[in-house]
Amino acid sequence: MQVEKIHDVRKHLGSDGEVGFVPGMRKLMGVINHRLARIVAFVLIVVTLVASTIVCLLAVWGYVAPDYAWRGLASLGIVSGAAAIFVALNEGFGPSVRGGTEKNQS
């Protein structure tokens, strides 16, 4: 019966060092836990987004100088860019710092 031949096909789809059913997708490892780094980056970006939105609305309504709106938007760009670069570097250098390929996924 064909079912017996293909019942274990999932374990053969990914080669060593790959994740899931997408060929070539590598395991995510970071210098620090990649999930924690992504959560911290997300929270940091959301807090900065909310703060800059409030400052921009206050500037539109005339409660603060328009200069503060531009400073808020610039801060949002800097924080978002820094968080994205941090996550990318964490995941990019993770395998080399940890000593190559590991079987454990963080």
C-alpha positions in Angstrom: 0.0 0.0 0.0 1.3 3.5 -0.9 0.6 5.0 2.6 3.2 2.8 4.2 5.8 4.1 1.7 5.2 7.8 2.2 4.3 7.9 5.9 7.8 9.1 6.9 8.3 11.6 4.0 8.4 14.6 6.3 11.6 13.6 7.9 13.3 13.3 4.5 12.2 16.6 3.1 14.6 18.8 5.1 18.3 18.1 5.0 20.7 18.7 8.0 20.7 22.3 9.1 17.4 23.2 7.4 14.0 23.9 8.9 10.6 22.9 7.7 9.5 22.1 4.2 11.2 25.0 2.5 14.5 23.8 0.9 17.4 26.0 1.7 15.9 27.6 4.8 18.4 27.5 7.6 17.8 27.0 11.3 17.6 30.3 13.1 20.2 30.7 15.7 21.4 33.8 17.3 24.2 34.9 19.6 21.3 35.5 22.0 17.9 33.8 21.7 16.6 34.9 18.3 13.0 34.8 19.5 13.8 37.1 22.5 15.7 39.5 20.2 12.8 39.7 17.8 10.3 40.3 20.6 12.4 43.0 22.2 12.9 44.7 18.8 9.1 44.5 18.1 8.2 46.0 21.5 10.9 48.7 21.1 9.6 49.7 17.6 6.0 49.7 18.8 6.7 51.9 21.8 8.7 54.3 19.5 5.9 54.3 16.9 3.2 55.1 19.5 5.4 57.9 21.0 6.2 59.5 17.7 2.5 59.3 16.6 1.5 61.1 19.8 4.1 63.8 19.2 3.1 64.2 15.6 -0.5 64.6 16.5 0.4 67.1 19.1 2.4 69.0 16.6 -0.5 69.0 14.1 -2.9 70.3 16.7 -0.4 73.1 17.6 0.3 71.9 21.2 4.0 71.5 20.5 6.4 73.0 17.9 6.5 71.3 14.5 10.2 70.7 15.1 9.2 68.0 17.6 7.3 66.0 15.0 10.4 65.8 12.8 12.5 64.8 15.8 9.9 62.1 16.6 9.9 60.7 13.1 13.7 60.8 13.0 13.8 58.9 16.3 11.4 56.3 14.9 13.6 55.8 11.9 16.8 55.5 13.9 15.3 53.1 16.5 13.6 50.9 13.9 16.8 50.7 11.8 18.9 49.9 14.8 16.5 47.2 16.0 16.4 45.6 12.5 20.2 45.7 12.2 20.6 44.2 15.6 18.2 41.3 14.8 19.9 40.7 11.5 23.4 40.7 13.0 22.3 38.5 15.9 20.9 35.8 13.5 23.7 36.2 11.0 26.6 35.8 13.4 24.8 33.3 15.7 26.1 30.1 14.0 29.7 31.3 13.7 29.9 32.4 17.3 28.3 29.2 18.5 30.7 27.1 16.6 29.1 26.2 13.3 25.9 24.2 12.8 24.1 22.9 15.8 21.3 20.5 15.9 19.4 22.4 18.7 17.2 25.2 17.6 17.1 28.1 20.1 
